[in-house]
Amino acid sequence: MSTPDTVRFRYNQAILAAALVAFVGALPLANARTYLLPVLLVPLAVGVWAWRAGTDANPRELRLRALLGQRRIGWDHVIELATDPRGRAVARLDDGQQVVLPAVRGTDLPRLVSATGQTLPGEAAETPDR
């Protein structure tokens, strides 16, 4: 359960709708022969992944969620937040690892940093125009 100070990043829910359409489309194939029943597992797995996968950020930690598991990373282990050449957000950790943050784009980094309660350098308080 997410707390009010948690920022959630999820993939586009159109993926979930596409998985549902693929599941319905695979039903006739799976009903044709019993050995084709496992075909239904593919759209089912994609649907569960689309519903579950993403990144949750709060002032204490990052939680990276995948289809079958999750990983928690404390902010004290994160050295840098950056983007990769494909525009995805990555976290560089103190042990040298570089972790791609699921469902977080480079343009989402200011929102991710705000989840920590900090501000980005150069984001001074807005001053009114004269």
C-alpha positions in Angstrom: 0.0 0.0 0.0 1.4 3.4 -0.9 1.7 6.2 1.5 0.8 9.8 0.7 4.4 10.8 0.3 5.1 8.0 -2.2 5.4 8.9 -5.9 4.4 6.1 -8.2 5.7 5.6 -11.8 3.9 3.0 -13.9 3.9 1.9 -17.6 1.0 3.1 -19.8 -2.2 1.3 -19.0 -2.8 0.8 -22.8 -0.4 -2.2 -22.4 -2.9 -3.8 -20.0 -5.7 -3.2 -22.5 -3.6 -4.7 -25.3 -2.9 -7.8 -23.1 -6.7 -8.2 -22.5 -7.4 -8.0 -26.2 -4.6 -10.5 -26.9 -6.0 -12.9 -24.2 -9.5 -12.7 -25.8 -7.9 -13.2 -29.2 -6.0 -16.3 -28.1 -9.0 -18.0 -26.6 -10.1 -19.6 -29.9 -6.6 -20.9 -30.5 -6.3 -22.3 -27.0 -9.7 -24.0 -27.3 -8.8 -25.6 -30.6 -6.3 -28.0 -29.0 -5.5 -28.7 -25.3 -1.8 -28.5 -25.9 -2.2 -24.9 -27.0 -3.6 -23.8 -23.6 -0.3 -22.4 -22.5 -0.6 -19.8 -25.3 -3.0 -18.0 -22.9 -0.1 -17.5 -20.4 1.7 -15.0 -22.6 -1.0 -12.3 -22.6 -1.8 -13.1 -19.0 1.9 -12.5 -18.0 2.0 -9.3 -20.0 -1.2 -8.0 -18.3 0.1 -8.8 -14.8 3.5 -7.1 -15.7 1.7 -4.0 -17.0 -0.4 -3.8 -13.9 2.4 -4.4 -11.4 5.8 -3.2 -12.8 7.1 0.3 -12.1 9.0 2.4 -9.5 7.8 3.7 -6.2 9.8 6.5 -4.6 9.4 8.0 -1.1 11.8 9.9 1.2 13.3 6.6 2.5 13.8 4.4 -0.5 13.2 3.4 -4.1 11.1 0.3 -4.7 11.6 -1.3 -8.2 8.7 -3.6 -9.0 8.8 -6.3 -11.7 6.5 -9.2 -12.7 7.5 -11.5 -9.9 9.6 -9.5 -7.5 10.7 -6.2 -6.2 13.9 -4.6 -5.1 14.3 -1.9 -2.4 17.1 0.6 -2.7 17.7 3.1 0.1 18.5 6.7 -1.0 21.8 6.5 0.9 23.0 3.9 -1.7 22.1 6.1 -4.7 25.0 8.3 -5.8 23.5 9.7 -9.0 20.3 9.8 -11.0 20.8 10.1 -14.7 19.4 9.1 -18.1 20.7 6.6 -20.5 20.9 7.1 -24.3 17.4 5.7 -24.7 15.9 8.3 -22.4 15.3 6.0 -19.5 16.1 7.0 -15.9 19.0 5.1 -14.2 20.3 5.2 -10.7 24.0 4.8 -10.1 24.6 3.0 -6.8 27.6 3.2 -4.4 28.7 -0.3 -5.3 29.2 0.6 -9.0 25.9 -0.9 -10.2 23.7 1.0 -12.6 20.0 0.2 -12.2 17.3 1.1 -14.8 14.3 2.5 -13.0 11.2 0.8 -14.5 8.6 3.2 -16.0 10.7 6.3 -15.2 11.7 8.4 -18.1 14.4 11.1 -18.0 11.8 13.8 -18.0 10.4 12.3 -14.8 13.6 12.9 -12.8 12.5 16.2 -11.2 9.3 14.5 -9.9 11.5 11.6 -8.7 13.8 13.9 -6.8 10.9 15.8 -5.3 9.8 12.5 -3.7 13.0 12.6 -1.6 12.0 16.0 -0.2 14.9 17.7 -1.9 15.1 20.1 -4.8 17.3 20.1 -7.9 20.2 22.5 -8.1 19.1 25.6 -9.9 15.4 25.2 -8.8 15.4 28.3 -6.6 12.1 29.6 -5.3 10.1 31.4 -7.9 10.6 35.1 -7.7 7.7 37.4 -8.8 8.3 39.6 -11.9 8.9 43.2 -11.3 
